[in-house]
Amino acid sequence: MSRILIATDAWEPQVNGVVRTLSSLADQLRSRDRDVRIVGPSDFRTVACPTYPQIRLALASADSLGRTIREYQPDAIHIATEGPVGFAARRAALRAGRPFTTSFHTRFPEYLSRRAPIPENLTYALLRRFHAPATACLVPTESMRQTLVGLGFDKLVTWTRGVDRSLFRPQQKVDLGLPGPVFLTVSRVAPEKNIAAFLDLDLPGSKVVVGDGPSLVELRRRYPQVHFAGAQTGEALSRYYAAADVFVFPSLTDTFGIVLIEALACGVPVAAYPEPGPLDVVGGTRAGCISGDLREACLAALTLDRQDALERSMAYSWETCADIFLSAAEGTQMQPEFQLAG
């Protein structure tokens, strides 16, 4: 049985797209007779992340990761994030002369520049150095791959995402007891998610925000007319999608947005800015509306056919996500410019 070690700074109990991607990937890999070892923050002492205490940062070391690699003897090493665990795993793999793959999930330079006066070009230089030794760097969309090529990254592979269709599916419209139409966003409630841009819009009906995060208290105070549902998972989250007429994705910094395809799989059209993620998922389709004017996109999305949204979601699967990962991690033949068909 092939052994795969995945080192990540984002893991349960965190709730975000990186965790959902890695958890779904691990399930797929195990179903294909791979043994998967996740090395995450819970394997180390942790401290609270500055400005975001809900996130714990691991006090990871290359020596510790080196011992794990020697004991586990993985056939493939994947470094999923550029945090303390990721940097420690990178150093350990380089010391041991072990090849590894990486992935680019988050536009940290843009995130940091919104929280601190750190120029994006400096952070991108650090990220280029981080990913440079990898045999492949997996990125979520083709437009994000092209952006990173322009910034000097190489060995990039477009790595799609999937959706759990047993959970996220069309179902009877759920009545939340709110005036319609219902405009929904599902997100970590944090400054970089640009949620206020959605909440500031003059729209008919009701706005619903599902999620938790450091900005929740402030946004609840500023927008008392908005329904804040807090964090939701499983069937409860699926019911919120079923209540929505339009799914609104206001982020300007996400690289993909798994919530986009969850919404589509529930038959909910998308409204978003023209950014990587929305452009790749619904751009040029009848499943969503993309515009620099988010209000215009929201109102236009009300006129779309929910069946078109559902059909667009069929282009994405966790099976394909695992296929691409294994091609990169296990070194089978692969085209670096691979992109999702459809």
Phi, psi and omega in degrees: 000127179291139181250131182235125176258128177242118178259127184211144173271350179248112179205168181306141014271011175302149177238105178198177184294327180294314179298317181296321178297309184292323178295315179293321177298314181300320177299317179296316182296318179295327177290346179253024174066033170257141173270125186243128175245119176264124173253113185227188183302329182292349178276000184221167166294148183228160173230158180291140177289130177303136181072354181212070189296344178293338178265130179259131178262130183281141172269067185274154178226153178295327178298316180296314179295324178299318178296319179298317180296316181294321182286319184278329181052061182291150173278337179214144177239129176237127179254109193274335187222159183258039178257195182304317178295317180297315179295321179294318179294322178298313179298318181295317180294319179295319178300320184276356182068030183261130176292154179206157171254161176229173174219151181246103184258330196227138178275073182303322180303318178291319178301310184295321182293340177275344183251337183208156181282064180247117182300138182299325184295329178290319180292321178295326177297319178295318181292323175302315180296320180300313187275344187305319182284350184293148175288336174201144174244118184271127182236150194285334184220161178293321179293325176291323176299315181295321177300316182290326174302316179295339179263007174095009176279154177221179181054041183269139179231127178286126189235107187287176177237174182223189182211144177275101186284346175287338181257313182259105189207159175296138177209173181302140181305131179266133179264113179273001183074023181247150175299138178265166358286159181257122175256121188244141164231145177237120190194157162294133185269088185218158185305320185290349180276351172061032184294327180300330178299324175288314185290338178282347185291144174272097183233151174288165174074225189228153175247136181233133177241121175252125179145168180229164179158179188293342181264001188298313182299315180296315182293323176299321179291318184285332186232071183295341181278351182271143177270111177260116186265354184073188180289136178224144178223169173059219183298327179298318177294318179302324180293326177293319174300319182293342179273347189272146171266327178219138173261124184254129182238092187273357186298142175250002187233351180291148178269342178213280184101081179302330179301334177300312183280337171296315178298313180300319181295337175270002179083024183255119177295154186249143169238132185202167172281160179282079182232159174308143188103277177303320180299319181284324186280313184239354179301133179074012179240175176261017182268351182192171178237131181240131181200150171293343174259099187295326177298316178300318179295319180298313182292322179293324181295336178298337184268357186277156180277127182296333179294325178294323176297313179300315181297323179296325181297337183293347178285353187239136178207150176289337177297315178293322176305314180291323178303312182294317179301312182294324177301319180284312188288326183260003169076022175283169185299134186204143175267125181301332182270013180313132174219155183294129177289153176090000000 
